[in-house]
Amino acid sequence: MAQTLKVNGKEVTVDVDPGTPLLWVLREKLGLLGTKFGCGQGLCGACTVHVNGTATRSCLLPVAAVSGEVTTIEGLSSDNSHPAQRAWIEADAPQCGYCQSGQVMACAALLKAKPNPTEADISAAMTNLCRCGTYGKIRKAVQIAVKINAKGEV
Amino acid sequence: MKTDQEKNNPVVLSRRSFVQSTAATVAGLVLGFHLPANPMRRSEAFAAEAEGKVSSEAKEAKLNTWLRIAPDGVITIYVARSEMGQGVFTSMSMIIAEELEADWSKIRVEPAPSGPEFNYTGQPFEITGGSMSIRTTWDILQRIGAIARHMLVAAAAQKWGVTPESCHAEQGFVVHKASGRKAGFGELTAAAAALPVDTIPKEPKLKTRAEYKLIGKPMKRLDTPAKVSGKPLFGIDVVVPDMVYAAVRHSPVFGGECSNFAELAKAMPAGTTLVKTTGAIIAVADSWWTAKTVIGGLEPKWTKGATTGQSSETIEKKLRTAASGKKNPVATKKGEPDKALATAKTKLEAEYSTPFLAHTPMEPLNCTAHVKPDGIEIWVGTQSHTLTKLLVSNATKVPQDKIVVHTTYLGGGFGRRAGSDEVMQAIVASKAVGKPVKLIWSREEDVQHDFYRPATLVKMKAGLGEDGLPVAITASIAGPSIMKRWTVFGGVGKDGIDMTTIEGLADLKYECPNQHIQAAIVDTGVPVGFWRSVGSSHNAFYVESFMDELAHAAKQDPYKFRRALLEKSHPRFVKVLDTVARMSKWETPPAEGRFRGIAIAESFGSIVGEVAEISVTADGRLTVHKVWVAVDCGRYVNPDTIVAQMEGGVVYGLSAALRGQITLRNGRVEQSNFHDASMLAPYEMPEVAVEIVDSGEAPGGVGEPGVPPIAPAVTNAIFAATGKRLRTLPISNHKLTGGKPT
């Protein structure tokens, strides 16, 4: 069944079962492979994208239920220039890197919603799991991202 | 894990006695060594050719290839170790770049293709595991960089009509100081490649440590920008034309087989195919979601398997019976332990055990395979592309030179990606449908069909003398054998002992004149394998908890008790202990309500000491606030990597210590996804402080050694807080009560 979506600023139509989770539409139909499959149960956050700017776990969200604009890691910037990406590079946060698209997207949504987040805001927003244990560096990266976002520089 | 590679360490470069460069007008300078003559290796000599990644010059010369310097000065380093987060692409490149005097900004890394040209050790297969990458390749990489530098300098000297001694390499250039002339590496490649082979030094002069500019300095990872951009780096991201997707469903009981396959296969919806393989069925469809949904809706029947009727309780009983055996194989015997125990002033006896554990790397297992009439092409994030090739060849009877393995980045490994179950399944599926197939495991399949860290049980005894010091220590451990299944890694020893069961247990560093360490193998039917830090993951918990018991029995401080028993023979351990004690201000009491525990363990050539500071609320809620880590990993390359690996090791070990367990009921794994096979969440992350103890000794591993000490450091702290000694893991199985002062 044809489903129409707006993804990274472009309108796209895909022919899939309406119950297909957004994650698989992004990955297999649209070739946007930066959004990752981790658990399929909304537990880990590797599949985090933005729907109307809000961090959303795409592995459980049926494509037919998506209302609004979808942004994936590929849509954040084409050159790693988004404050969250710059901060992640500055903090050298990743290890294996598999969860980091989702982590960056969670941070990007936080920056939009709360440009001056408290430590508690950061804790509430950054709940994605990382098996490599990069939580310490992710925390630093978020703090750097807040600064870059505010001043346009580190 | 210890493979032949490690046993044969250090790698003997003289076997690669002959260096050769290639005429390269287009490709630049490709540098490699001839392989040792070895019939086994000749059979796969052209494997790399099919992959199209090696320059034709390299193919002709049959070199094992290490780096390529292009005319534009870009240096590509082929790394035949898998990048799974541990940072080897960066650290191994640093070693070459150091000796080469390369401009770091010109360095690119590529995963090496799976041909013999890219084999470091000359073994039939190589694996990224056992925290071995730096340890087994440092010398080789250093010499490669130095030889390339020598050649570039010689080429420049020739061009300028000066002596090579009057020139030197610096930051990607060769410089003739006297005349002020300067040439980039890129413009020298053709001349360097044309140098007569006999002018190339076999043993080039290497830098001294004082001359290092990169090694030992914190360097950012080369792969970070790609990893925050959403680029398709991982196996799961592979796209091949005409590819279809597959989902797998295993027998819930280990070793069962689908008994109603024909019936199920007949009733499959249009456009989908059902395939049977060992212990599982596979659905193939035009999308993974369809394949997964279809296979989830089937009602397969399964035969009985190896774990039918088994539960965690029956397995524990088996382990206890085996550990109580009187005639188990002996790993260590010193003095007269029975006699010493009988006459000891104080006697202690304890039973410890730890559960099966799943690896759960964030990237679910997956493989893309294309079985073609003339061979097999495979794309997979594997810890060993060479072993994958070997195992696939053995299973399919397709010769290795007709198998191509493309190694991708790994979304976590931890030992799980040392196997090849997903590879075999993708091959079976591709063969059945005649197309390339991307097969992905669901998280549920991953949790329930891992090869797990073995569950083990140990019975320990100790006697203390008048002075409170141990006069005898005995331990009898029982568990399933990893090596029995993984015979390619050497199998079980002739003495009937699996080395992985006893590592970190049979070689006690603490002084004790009378010792008896035994180990029994128990078959449980549950598949087991290498799990980050392997045997040390449980043995450090056993040894370091028991040492804590001894210290308390001797009424001594746990740090000083350990220190006294290490002082005579193990100065590196003492230094690590002293460092972590200083970092954690061990001798100053913690804030009210906080308690500390200490542990130290050596694994994979490195010594790691950890102190955990915790609190326990009145209703028993445990918080790990801070962890201090002191690590002596000998000579090291990238301190940033070491810190990251220690942090990661602490988190991995803490996840297991707090809640990690795979339990069986009716022969099936009870856990299924991250809600009940859970890992540490961000809000639980303790502050981790890491200090490197710079011993300058032979390099040790860093990927695994951070894991073993954390469980005992935390449970020893829990004892300090509550007076309760936890002898089984995970901690969540115990009811803790409010902390009390020690």
Boltz contact constraints between the chains, C-beta under 6 A:
constraints:
  - contact:
      token1: [A, 20]
      token2: [B, 289]
      max_distance: 6.0
  - contact:
      token1: [A, 24]
      token2: [B, 289]
      max_distance: 6.0
  - contact:
      token1: [A, 28]
      token2: [B, 287]
      max_distance: 6.0
  - contact:
      token1: [A, 33]
      token2: [B, 232]
      max_distance: 6.0
  - contact:
      token1: [A, 33]
      token2: [B, 237]
      max_distance: 6.0
  - contact:
      token1: [A, 34]
      token2: [B, 230]
      max_distance: 6.0
  - contact:
      token1: [A, 38]
      token2: [B, 362]
      max_distance: 6.0
  - contact:
      token1: [A, 39]
      token2: [B, 443]
      max_distance: 6.0
  - contact:
      token1: [A, 39]
      token2: [B, 673]
      max_distance: 6.0
  - contact:
      token1: [A, 39]
      token2: [B, 674]
      max_distance: 6.0
  - contact:
      token1: [A, 40]
      token2: [B, 442]
      max_distance: 6.0
  - contact:
      token1: [A, 40]
      token2: [B, 443]
      max_distance: 6.0
  - contact:
      token1: [A, 41]
      token2: [B, 673]
      max_distance: 6.0
  - contact:
      token1: [A, 43]
      token2: [B, 674]
      max_distance: 6.0
  - contact:
      token1: [A, 43]
      token2: [B, 675]
      max_distance: 6.0
  - contact:
      token1: [A, 44]
      token2: [B, 674]
      max_distance: 6.0
  - contact:
      token1: [A, 73]
      token2: [B, 230]
      max_distance: 6.0
  - contact:
      token1: [A, 74]
      token2: [B, 230]
      max_distance: 6.0
  - contact:
      token1: [A, 80]
      token2: [B, 225]
      max_distance: 6.0
  - contact:
      token1: [A, 80]
      token2: [B, 229]
      max_distance: 6.0
  - contact:
      token1: [A, 85]
      token2: [B, 228]
      max_distance: 6.0
  - contact:
      token1: [A, 88]
      token2: [B, 228]
      max_distance: 6.0
  - contact:
      token1: [A, 89]
      token2: [B, 224]
      max_distance: 6.0
  - contact:
      token1: [A, 89]
      token2: [B, 225]
      max_distance: 6.0
  - contact:
      token1: [A, 92]
      token2: [B, 220]
      max_distance: 6.0
  - contact:
      token1: [A, 92]
      token2: [B, 221]
      max_distance: 6.0
  - contact:
      token1: [A, 92]
      token2: [B, 224]
      max_distance: 6.0
  - contact:
      token1: [A, 94]
      token2: [B, 224]
      max_distance: 6.0
  - contact:
      token1: [A, 94]
      token2: [B, 227]
      max_distance: 6.0
  - contact:
      token1: [A, 95]
      token2: [B, 85]
      max_distance: 6.0
  - contact:
      token1: [A, 95]
      token2: [B, 648]
      max_distance: 6.0
  - contact:
      token1: [A, 96]
      token2: [B, 84]
      max_distance: 6.0
  - contact:
      token1: [A, 96]
      token2: [B, 85]
      max_distance: 6.0
  - contact:
      token1: [A, 96]
      token2: [B, 411]
      max_distance: 6.0
  - contact:
      token1: [A, 96]
      token2: [B, 412]
      max_distance: 6.0
  - contact:
      token1: [A, 97]
      token2: [B, 227]
      max_distance: 6.0
  - contact:
      token1: [A, 98]
      token2: [B, 362]
      max_distance: 6.0
  - contact:
      token1: [A, 98]
      token2: [B, 363]
      max_distance: 6.0
  - contact:
      token1: [A, 98]
      token2: [B, 411]
      max_distance: 6.0
  - contact:
      token1: [A, 99]
      token2: [B, 362]
      max_distance: 6.0
  - contact:
      token1: [A, 100]
      token2: [B, 227]
      max_distance: 6.0
  - contact:
      token1: [A, 100]
      token2: [B, 228]
      max_distance: 6.0
  - contact:
      token1: [A, 101]
      token2: [B, 230]
      max_distance: 6.0
  - contact:
      token1: [A, 104]
      token2: [B, 228]
      max_distance: 6.0
  - contact:
      token1: [A, 123]
      token2: [B, 683]
      max_distance: 6.0
  - contact:
      token1: [A, 126]
      token2: [B, 682]
      max_distance: 6.0
  - contact:
      token1: [A, 129]
      token2: [B, 679]
      max_distance: 6.0
  - contact:
      token1: [A, 131]
      token2: [B, 361]
      max_distance: 6.0
  - contact:
      token1: [A, 131]
      token2: [B, 362]
      max_distance: 6.0
  - contact:
      token1: [A, 131]
      token2: [B, 412]
      max_distance: 6.0
  - contact:
      token1: [A, 131]
      token2: [B, 679]
      max_distance: 6.0
  - contact:
      token1: [A, 132]
      token2: [B, 85]
      max_distance: 6.0
  - contact:
      token1: [A, 132]
      token2: [B, 648]
      max_distance: 6.0
  - contact:
      token1: [A, 133]
      token2: [B, 647]
      max_distance: 6.0
  - contact:
      token1: [A, 133]
      token2: [B, 648]
      max_distance: 6.0
  - contact:
      token1: [A, 133]
      token2: [B, 651]
      max_distance: 6.0
  - contact:
      token1: [A, 135]
      token2: [B, 682]
      max_distance: 6.0
  - contact:
      token1: [A, 135]
      token2: [B, 685]
      max_distance: 6.0
  - contact:
      token1: [A, 136]
      token2: [B, 647]
      max_distance: 6.0
